[in-house]
Amino acid sequence: MLIRVKPSWAVSEASATPEATYLNRRALLAGLAGTALAAPFAGMATGARAATERLAMSAPRNAAYQIEREITPEAENLKFNNFYEYGSHKGIGPDAETQLKPRPWQVVIDGLVDKPLTLDVDELIGKMTLEERLYRHRCVEGWSMTVPWIGFPVKALVDLAAPLSSAKYLRMETFSDPELASGIRTQPWYPWPYVEGMTIEEAGNDLGFLVVGAYGKQVANQMGAPIRLHLPWKYGFKSLKSIVKFTFTDTRPVGLWETIAANEYGFWANVNPEVPHPRWSQASEIVLHTMERVPTQLFNGYGEQVASLYAGMEGEMLYR
Ligand code: MTE
C-alpha cells in the first residue's frame, strides 16, 4: 500500500513567495517547519553541543570551489537540519547527537563491481585524498546555506569500486537501525531506509562530493556523520546522510521521497528557478543566516560543471 505523507517541506505557496521581503526568522521557520514550529526552537538551544565532541579534521581547500557567498556560521547550521530519521522538524540536533553512533561504521560497496567491499569508514577515508570545498546547499523547501565541507569526490569512490560496464546507476542507502534513530520507530509510515541515487555519469563528475568533515571537524551527527553525500547542483533531498551502502546497478534507484511523491521529488531534482515545485515557486531562496532573499540559479550556479551531463535530455523532467 502506498502511504502518502506530506513532508514538512511542503510549505504553502503563501509562505514561499516574495512576501518574504518582510520575512523574519520566526516566519521562515513557521513556513518551513509547518506544524512542528515549536520543535525547531526547542532544538536550537542545545544544537551547538555537537560541535564540542568531534575530532579536528583539516584538508587543503580546493581553490576551484571558492564561492562569493559568506559561509553559514556553524552554530546556525547546527540549529537547522533535515534528518527525518530523527523527526520531521529542524531541531533534530540533540536527538541525532545522543542516538547516532557514527563509529565504528561499516560501509558496503557492492552490486555490479568486480569485487564487493566492506570497509570501516576510517579505512575508506584513509584510501582517499581529502580536500575542503565551499559549496552552496539549496533545499527544495526554498532555503540555502554555504558549507565548508571536507571529503572526497564521488568519482574517487567509483574508481575504488571499479564498477562493471553494465553499471548505469549508483544507489545509496542510509542506515535503518531504529536503535540509532528514534524517528524510524515513531514514524513507521516513511518507507525507510532513506535511499537516493544518481547516474554513473553524474557519479563521475568532479562536483559530486562525499562529505566526512565540516567546519574543520568530523561531520556532525545531525549533518550526516560519519559520511554523507552533497550534490550541490541538485535539491538537498538528493544528498543523503549517514550512508551505509553504495550499490552499482543497472536499475534506476527510487529515492524515499520519490516513493512518496514522485511528481514532487523526482529522480533528477536539478535546481532550476524557472521550474516551480507543484506547490511553490523555486525562483528565489532565503539565505539562512542573513535571511536575505536572493534569486536561485540554474543548477544552483554550477551549470559550467554539470550542464553537459544533461545535453540532449530535454524530454526528461530534469528539474523536479
Ligand atoms: N538524508 C537522510 N538520511 N534523511 C533525511 O531526512 N534530508 C535531506 C538530505 N539528506 C535527509 C537526508 C534534505 S531534505 C536536505 S535539505 C539535506 O539532507 C539537509 O542537510 P543539512 O541538514 O546538512 O542541511
Residues whose N, C-alpha, C, O or C-beta is under 5 A from the ligand:
A	BS01	MTE	F80 N81 N82 F83 Y84 E85 C139 T174 Y194 Q222 M223 G236 F237 S239 L240 K241
